[in-house]
Amino acid sequence: MNEKGQITAIGKIRNGLTKEYSFVLSFLLLVVIGRIVNDNFFTWSNISNLFVQGSMIGLISMGMTMVICAGMIDISVGSQVAIIGGFGILVLNKTGSILVMLLFVTAFGTAIGVVNGLLVTKGGMPPMIATLATMSAARAICNYYGSGGPFTVEKENYDRFRKLSVGGFPLPGGAKIPYLMVIFIAAVIIFDVIMKKTRLGKHIFAVGSNENSARLSGIRVDRVKTIAYMVTGAMCGIAALLYASRMTAVASASAAVGWEMDAIAAVAIGGTRMTGGRGKIMGTFLGVLMFKIISNILTAADVSSYLNGAISALIIVLAVLLQNFQNRNK
């Protein structure tokens, strides 16, 4: 490598380290602020609660990271959770089987992902427009079959279904590791391996970086995009099951409203480039936790929860502006 190449490589490494340092510093700063405003911040109860609260958005954010890394977007995830969760409760009430419900919600979410993928790849629709249509259709169908009210878990299924979201593995002293926390962390590990070590992950980054070059290099771009949407749909299905278990009901009109903004905010704050081609699952994982820590801080400071949507929007704007600033400096 010549001197110019060495300087370029050193510059890239230094730039990457600077980004990582800034991100970790921001995370630690939030933790410090959280401890200042909340004396119980470092208790196991509060820490595990952060993971539980972030678990459902976290699962969706894993799929959203794939979609955004591939150069697309999915704003239908909130409506997907509502319709999948509502219909999943109907399946649970009919069959009495949580396993059957799990298979149903996963298949239903995957099918919605296929629809989104086909609209984008075969229909030639912009991802924003395609998923906007899916979002509107899913919410309307959910409202129609729910008559604008809730889908409710029947009494005979209540206790064992509820245990899925409130139960956990026991620890000494009466504490427990919540099942939702374990599911969330397991999903992060699996997605991290997929994006770093598998051909699918490499293809997703290639498509997001330059779709035409990826196609010329032999990558089946349409299939990669569709798979990204299918995975996101499947994650919405699992999140819908967990949401239904936690709430024991799914309100057709209001369930998971705004979750698409929360997921996108978590991905953005985690450092994923919003135009595609670059991102990290671990960054999204920390982004979800940062987002929940911010909510925790605002709750401790008696800030109204009605401002959550504005906060999500502000996080997205700041993250994108920071990315643009860094790109201009390059």
Secondary structure, DSSP 4 states (H G I P E B T S, - for coil): --HHHHHHHHHHHHHHHHHHHHHHHHHHHHHHHHHHH-TTTTSHHHHHHHHHHHHHHHHHHHHHHHHHHTT-----HHHHHHHHHHHHHHHHHHH--HHHHHHHHHHHHHHHHHHHHHHHHTS---HHHHHHHHHHHHHHHHHHHHTTSEEE--HHHHHHHHHHHH-EEE-GGG-EEEHHHHHHHHHHHHHHHHHHHSHHHHHHHHHHH-HHHHHHTT--HHHHHHHHHHHHHHHHHHHHHHHHHHHSEEETTTTTTTHHHHHHHHHHHTT--TTSS---HHHHHHHHHHHHHHHHHHHHTT--GGGHHHHHHHHHHHHHHHHHHHHHH-
